[in-house]
Amino acid sequence: MKYGSLIIEKKEYVYLKRLLNISGYGDDNVVKKSLIKLSEELKTAQIVNEEDVPVDVVRFNSLVRIASDNGWEKELQVVIPMEKNVTLNKVSVLAPMGAALLGYSKDDIIKWSFPGGEQNIKIIDVKKEMRLKGIDVII
């Protein structure tokens, strides 16, 4: 792990903790296991101000290019649960993939349990999507 622990922006941390508290971790065992692991990682996370979050850390709305040790590669966006959309590759932070990526950074390799089993996922690139007066901008 490039920065030694997860890095989470303060407001996103508070929001995520609330989401985890009201979710009750769900009924699906894979999702539950994933959210419990995320909760454990949050205990040692670096909680920082927005201006102190490195640009290559996965946050809410980050566009993330990942590769699996199973040979596939894809780009997705980590979003709040209300914005998830499978056809647009928008993955909820409460889904196993979203929970696995949040707080990690470019070049990190993450070992995580998914519905298809445990996999190693490498973060190839991280971009931040921002909205400026209704226009999407990727930086």
C-alpha positions as CSV (number, residue, x, y, z in Angstrom):
1,M,0.0,0.0,0.0
2,K,1.6,3.2,-1.2
3,Y,0.6,5.5,1.7
4,G,0.6,2.8,4.5
5,S,-3.1,2.9,5.1
6,L,-6.3,4.1,3.5
7,I,-6.6,7.8,2.9
8,I,-10.1,9.2,3.3
9,E,-11.3,12.8,3.1
10,K,-13.1,13.9,6.3
11,K,-16.5,14.6,4.9
12,E,-16.5,11.4,2.9
13,Y,-15.4,9.5,6.0
14,V,-18.3,10.8,8.0
15,Y,-20.7,10.0,5.2
16,L,-19.3,6.5,4.7
17,K,-19.5,5.7,8.5
18,R,-23.2,6.8,8.4
19,L,-23.8,4.6,5.4
20,L,-22.2,1.6,7.1
21,N,-24.2,2.2,10.3
22,I,-27.6,2.3,8.5
23,S,-26.7,-0.5,6.1
24,G,-26.4,-3.1,8.9
25,Y,-23.9,-4.7,6.4
26,G,-26.8,-6.3,4.4
27,D,-27.9,-9.8,4.1
28,D,-25.6,-11.1,1.4
29,N,-22.6,-12.8,3.0
30,V,-20.1,-11.5,0.4
31,V,-21.3,-8.0,0.8
32,K,-21.4,-8.3,4.5
33,K,-17.8,-9.7,4.6
34,S,-16.7,-6.9,2.3
35,L,-18.2,-4.1,4.4
36,I,-16.9,-5.5,7.7
37,K,-13.4,-5.6,6.1
38,L,-13.9,-1.9,5.0
39,S,-15.0,-1.0,8.5
40,E,-11.9,-2.6,9.9
41,E,-9.6,-0.7,7.5
42,L,-11.3,2.6,8.4
43,K,-10.1,2.2,12.0
44,T,-6.5,2.7,10.8
45,A,-7.3,5.1,7.9
46,Q,-5.7,8.5,7.6
47,I,-8.6,11.0,7.8
48,V,-7.5,14.2,6.0
49,N,-8.8,17.5,4.8
50,E,-9.8,17.6,1.1
51,E,-6.7,19.6,0.1
52,D,-4.5,16.9,1.6
53,V,-5.9,14.0,-0.3
54,P,-3.3,12.8,-2.9
55,V,-4.7,13.0,-6.4
56,D,-4.1,9.3,-7.0
57,V,-6.3,8.1,-4.1
58,V,-9.7,6.6,-4.9
59,R,-12.5,8.7,-3.5
60,F,-16.2,9.2,-4.2
61,N,-16.7,9.8,-7.9
62,S,-13.2,8.7,-8.8
63,L,-12.8,7.1,-12.2
64,V,-10.6,4.0,-11.6
65,R,-8.9,1.7,-14.1
66,I,-8.3,-1.6,-12.6
67,A,-6.8,-5.0,-13.6
68,S,-7.4,-8.4,-12.1
69,D,-4.9,-11.2,-11.7
70,N,-7.5,-13.2,-13.7
71,G,-6.6,-11.2,-16.8
72,W,-9.4,-8.7,-17.1
73,E,-9.2,-4.9,-17.1
74,K,-11.9,-2.3,-16.8
75,E,-12.7,1.3,-15.8
76,L,-15.4,2.1,-13.3
77,Q,-16.5,4.9,-11.1
78,V,-17.0,4.6,-7.3
79,V,-20.2,6.4,-6.3
80,I,-22.6,6.8,-3.4
81,P,-25.3,4.1,-3.4
82,M,-28.0,6.3,-5.0
83,E,-25.9,6.9,-8.1
84,K,-24.9,3.3,-8.8
85,N,-25.6,2.3,-12.4
86,V,-24.2,-1.0,-13.8
87,T,-24.6,0.0,-17.4
88,L,-22.5,3.2,-16.9
89,N,-19.9,1.3,-14.8
90,K,-20.9,3.3,-11.7
91,V,-20.2,1.0,-8.6
92,S,-21.6,1.7,-5.2
93,V,-19.1,2.2,-2.4
94,L,-21.2,-0.4,-0.5
95,A,-20.7,-3.0,-3.2
96,P,-17.7,-5.3,-2.8
97,M,-15.7,-3.6,-5.6
98,G,-16.4,-0.1,-4.4
99,A,-15.6,-1.0,-0.8
100,A,-12.4,-2.7,-2.0
101,L,-11.1,0.4,-3.9
102,L,-12.0,3.3,-1.7
103,G,-9.0,4.9,0.0
104,Y,-6.4,3.0,-2.0
105,S,-4.2,4.6,-4.6
106,K,-2.7,4.1,-8.0
107,D,-0.4,1.1,-8.2
108,D,-1.8,-0.5,-5.0
109,I,-2.7,-4.2,-5.2
110,I,-5.7,-5.2,-3.2
111,K,-6.7,-8.7,-2.1
112,W,-10.5,-8.8,-1.7
113,S,-13.4,-11.3,-1.6
114,F,-15.9,-10.9,-4.4
115,P,-18.9,-12.9,-5.4
116,G,-16.7,-14.9,-7.8
117,G,-14.1,-15.6,-5.1
118,E,-11.0,-13.9,-3.7
119,Q,-9.0,-11.8,-6.3
120,N,-6.0,-9.5,-6.4
121,I,-7.0,-6.2,-8.0
122,K,-4.4,-3.6,-9.2
123,I,-5.3,0.0,-9.5
124,I,-3.8,1.2,-12.8
125,D,-5.0,4.7,-12.8
126,V,-7.2,7.1,-10.8
127,K,-9.0,10.2,-12.1
128,K,-11.3,12.5,-10.3
129,E,-14.6,13.6,-11.9
130,M,-15.9,17.0,-10.8
131,R,-19.0,18.9,-11.7
132,L,-18.6,22.6,-12.6
133,K,-21.9,24.3,-13.3
134,G,-23.5,21.2,-14.7
135,I,-20.5,20.2,-16.8
136,D,-18.5,17.0,-16.0
137,V,-14.8,17.6,-15.9
138,I,-12.3,14.8,-15.5
139,I,-8.9,15.7,-14.0
